[in-house]
Amino acid sequence: MSKQSNQNPVDDEQHRLEFATESGIPIQPYYTSLSIDQDDPAKLGQPGEYPFTRGIHPNMYRSRTWTFRQLAGFATANDTNHRFRLLLEQGATGINCVFDFPTNRGYDSSHPFAEGDVGQGGVAIDTLEDMMTLFDGIPLNQTSVSLVLSHPVAAGVIFAMFLAAAERKGYSFHDLQGTLQNDFMMETVILTAPNTLHPSFSFKLSMDVVEYCTKHVPKWNPISFTGYNYREAGANAVQEAALLIANALETSNEMIRRGCEIDQFAPRLSAFFSSDNDFFEEIAKFRAARRIYARLFQERFQPNNLRSSMLRFHVQTSGSALTAQQPINNVIRSSYHALAAVLGGAQSLHVSAYDEALCIPTEASAITALRTQQILLLETGVTKTADPLGGSFYVESLTNAIEEKMEKYLLQIEELGGLVKAVEQGWVHNELIQTAYERERAITQGKCKVVGVNCYTESAPIEIGTFKVPETLSRQTANIEKNSHSRNQTNVNHAIAELRDAVQNNLNTIPFLIEAVKVGATVGECSNVFRELHGGWHQPLF
């Protein structure tokens, strides 16, 4: 039973003090044609046409459905392989593999830092043999694979293992389709490791992957700017999109500096957004981000290929918006988040499971999340026309307002010297910390209502079955020992020395990582080279 003291939020005077989006954009009582700029019809355009406000394909989901890419990863490679197969059998159309904390940070499962986290929050991968097992029985020439590993200290190593595993399975690099997150912001701002790489070197490693894929793995998306994680760390919708675009601009400038032409790499740049609670702001955010991305890429880089100015993105429904209290409510939250992503024109979607605030999803909750996508596609009718909210006075006005705020935010970043410099100076850290604090204070004070948390609470906790991660540490340690005994240590030592020389001579590290993992080098052994030469950076927090 709900407590009688719970009051109706609509009658709460505090709730009515200010009508604004979560990013602070004022909301008018109603909107008319006078609320939007009708003097510039090109600003809106048509679906599939520049500036892509209304979507990147002319018919959107009528002709090309978004990818059902449900996140999966826990315990060992064998355990996660079984979950991949279950999701694919139940209708998932792509793989979304998340790695555990030690793997993300470039530590082997046997490292003392890893002991409490092995197999938690993702799959533990230490060796090439683990990667072979992870994709056992999965046709890599037919399945789009997202490797959700964003820390460059380990992203290149894991990608090298994926490439080596694919090659051993008989696939050409030209056959492989998928995405690597590979975002230096994750390593230096969002989820910092015990030994953090300097931002400029972390960014350099990220660009090594982009450069290598441009030349050798043409169907692969070598980077996915992780706006979702910026959002989870405290960013609002405007900050999320602006930081993401600033990262794309920084990447493009660096790739051009390396001698690549914009049309060689830009069509494969991708992004990763959150879809959060403020339904219309989220839809407008996606539309505004596409438009400003297209305009900036056209103005600054003059591509000949229109795809170079298309912002293509994956969306994950917000994890931080899910609550441990009344967890079944999260089914509703995730459904609305998913609807906003589709109305905003996403190319790929993960729906968070209702128990993710408590544990790794059970098989039942994972299937429920997948069914949410299938119901959205097949039963709601929202995919029958492109950009169904296009022309809405409110949505168009909100899209314009978000674009304007994003432009101002991007200008601030440029005045600091670009995103890498802004990270080095601690400016980005301070921005996220401040926004996160303001959001949490609003919830604590009851100004921001969260059902089940600060209104309509239950007198007793609601119990649901949770997933227990299988014991992982001893199994991974045994795998590492087996790998150590079977490999030729002289070859490993030589490969690690070659990798070290490549770093010291500022060469692209990916070819050397591929050779190292082929002869049995572990994630930790490769990542240690980077930490030893460029680690020890401390965030300059204000």
FENLINFEN-V328421 format. One record per residue. N is the residue number from 1. RES is the residue in one letter. SS is DSSP state (helix for helix, strand for strand, loop for the rest). Layout:
N RES SS
N RES SS
This chain:
1 M loop
2 S strand
3 K loop
4 Q loop
5 S loop
6 N loop
7 Q loop
8 N loop
9 P helix
10 V helix
11 D helix
12 D loop
13 E helix
14 Q helix
15 H helix
16 R helix
17 L loop
18 E loop
19 F loop
20 A strand
21 T loop
22 E loop
23 S loop
24 G loop
25 I loop
26 P strand
27 I loop
28 Q loop
29 P loop
30 Y loop
31 Y loop
32 T loop
33 S helix
34 L helix
35 S helix
36 I loop
37 D loop
38 Q loop
39 D loop
40 D loop
41 P helix
42 A helix
43 K helix
44 L loop
45 G loop
46 Q loop
47 P loop
48 G loop
49 E loop
50 Y loop
51 P loop
52 F loop
53 T loop
54 R loop
55 G loop
56 I loop
57 H loop
58 P loop
59 N loop
60 M helix
61 Y helix
62 R helix
63 S loop
64 R loop
65 T loop
66 W loop
67 T strand
68 F strand
69 R loop
70 Q loop
71 L strand
72 A strand
73 G loop
74 F loop
75 A strand
76 T loop
77 A helix
78 N helix
79 D helix
80 T helix
81 N helix
82 H helix
83 R helix
84 F helix
85 R helix
86 L helix
87 L helix
88 L helix
89 E helix
90 Q loop
91 G loop
92 A loop
93 T loop
94 G strand
95 I strand
96 N strand
97 C strand
98 V strand
99 F strand
100 D loop
101 F helix
102 P helix
103 T helix
104 N helix
105 R loop
106 G loop
107 Y loop
108 D loop
109 S loop
110 S loop
111 H loop
112 P helix
113 F helix
114 A helix
115 E loop
116 G loop
117 D loop
118 V loop
119 G loop
120 Q loop
121 G loop
122 G loop
123 V strand
124 A loop
125 I loop
126 D loop
127 T loop
128 L helix
129 E helix
130 D helix
131 M helix
132 M helix
133 T helix
134 L helix
135 F loop
136 D loop
137 G loop
138 I loop
139 P loop
140 L loop
141 N loop
142 Q loop
143 T loop
144 S strand
145 V strand
146 S strand
147 L strand
148 V strand
149 L loop
150 S loop
151 H loop
152 P helix
153 V helix
154 A helix
155 A helix
156 G helix
157 V helix
158 I helix
159 F helix
160 A helix
161 M helix
162 F helix
163 L helix
164 A helix
165 A helix
166 A helix
167 E helix
168 R helix
169 K loop
170 G loop
171 Y loop
172 S loop
173 F helix
174 H helix
175 D helix
176 L loop
177 Q loop
178 G strand
179 T strand
180 L strand
181 Q loop
182 N loop
183 D loop
184 F helix
185 M helix
186 M helix
187 E helix
188 T helix
189 V helix
190 I helix
191 L loop
192 T loop
193 A loop
194 P loop
195 N loop
196 T strand
197 L loop
198 H loop
199 P helix
200 S helix
201 F helix
202 S helix
203 F helix
204 K helix
205 L helix
206 S helix
207 M helix
208 D helix
209 V helix
210 V helix
211 E helix
212 Y helix
213 C helix
214 T helix
215 K helix
216 H helix
217 V loop
218 P loop
219 K loop
220 W strand
221 N strand
222 P loop
223 I loop
224 S strand
225 F strand
226 T strand
227 G helix
228 Y helix
229 N helix
230 Y helix
231 R helix
232 E helix
233 A loop
234 G loop
235 A loop
236 N loop
237 A helix
238 V helix
239 Q helix
240 E helix
241 A helix
242 A helix
243 L helix
244 L helix
245 I helix
246 A helix
247 N helix
248 A helix
249 L helix
250 E helix
251 T helix
252 S helix
253 N helix
254 E helix
255 M helix
256 I helix
257 R helix
258 R loop
259 G loop
260 C loop
261 E loop
262 I helix
263 D helix
264 Q helix
265 F helix
266 A helix
267 P helix
268 R helix
269 L loop
270 S strand
271 A strand
272 F strand
273 F strand
274 S strand
275 S strand
276 D loop
277 N loop
278 D loop
279 F helix
280 F helix
281 E helix
282 E helix
283 I helix
284 A helix
285 K helix
286 F helix
287 R helix
288 A helix
289 A helix
290 R helix
291 R helix
292 I helix
293 Y helix
294 A helix
295 R helix
296 L helix
297 F helix
298 Q helix
299 E helix
300 R helix
301 F helix
302 Q loop
303 P loop
304 N loop
305 N loop
306 L helix
307 R helix
308 S helix
309 S helix
310 M loop
311 L loop
312 R loop
313 F strand
314 H strand
315 V strand
316 Q strand
317 T strand
318 S loop
319 G loop
320 S loop
321 A loop
322 L loop
323 T loop
324 A loop
325 Q loop
326 Q loop
327 P loop
328 I loop
329 N helix
330 N helix
331 V helix
332 I helix
333 R helix
334 S helix
335 S helix
336 Y helix
337 H helix
338 A helix
339 L helix
340 A helix
341 A helix
342 V helix
343 L helix
344 G loop
345 G loop
346 A loop
347 Q loop
348 S strand
349 L strand
350 H strand
351 V loop
352 S loop
353 A loop
354 Y loop
355 D loop
356 E loop
357 A loop
358 L loop
359 C loop
360 I loop
361 P loop
362 T loop
363 E helix
364 A helix
365 S helix
366 A helix
367 I helix
368 T helix
369 A helix
370 L helix
371 R helix
372 T helix
373 Q helix
374 Q helix
375 I helix
376 L helix
377 L helix
378 L helix
379 E helix
380 T loop
381 G loop
382 V loop
383 T loop
384 K loop
385 T loop
386 A loop
387 D loop
388 P loop
389 L loop
390 G loop
391 G loop
392 S loop
393 F helix
394 Y helix
395 V helix
396 E helix
397 S helix
398 L helix
399 T helix
400 N helix
401 A helix
402 I helix
403 E helix
404 E helix
405 K helix
406 M helix
407 E helix
408 K helix
409 Y helix
410 L helix
411 L helix
412 Q helix
413 I helix
414 E helix
415 E helix
416 L loop
417 G loop
418 G loop
419 L helix
420 V helix
421 K helix
422 A helix
423 V helix
424 E helix
425 Q loop
426 G loop
427 W helix
428 V helix
429 H helix
430 N helix
431 E helix
432 L helix
433 I helix
434 Q helix
435 T helix
436 A helix
437 Y helix
438 E helix
439 R helix
440 E helix
441 R helix
442 A helix
443 I helix
444 T helix
445 Q loop
446 G loop
447 K loop
448 C loop
449 K loop
450 V loop
451 V strand
452 G loop
453 V loop
454 N loop
455 C strand
456 Y loop
457 T loop
458 E strand
459 S loop
460 A loop
461 P loop
462 I loop
463 E loop
464 I loop
465 G loop
466 T loop
467 F loop
468 K loop
469 V loop
470 P loop
471 E loop
472 T loop
473 L helix
474 S helix
475 R helix
476 Q helix
477 T helix
478 A helix
479 N helix
480 I helix
481 E helix
482 K helix
483 N helix
484 S helix
485 H helix
486 S helix
487 R loop
488 N loop
489 Q helix
490 T helix
491 N helix
492 V helix
493 N helix
494 H helix
495 A helix
496 I helix
497 A helix
498 E helix
499 L helix
500 R helix
501 D helix
502 A helix
503 V helix
504 Q helix
505 N loop
506 N loop
507 L loop
508 N loop
509 T loop
510 I helix
511 P helix
512 F helix
513 L helix
514 I helix
515 E helix
516 A helix
517 V helix
518 K helix
519 V loop
520 G loop
521 A loop
522 T loop
523 V helix
524 G helix
525 E helix
526 C helix
527 S helix
528 N helix
529 V helix
530 F helix
531 R helix
532 E helix
533 L helix
534 H helix
535 G loop
536 G loop
537 W strand
538 H loop
539 Q loop
540 P loop
541 L loop
542 F loop
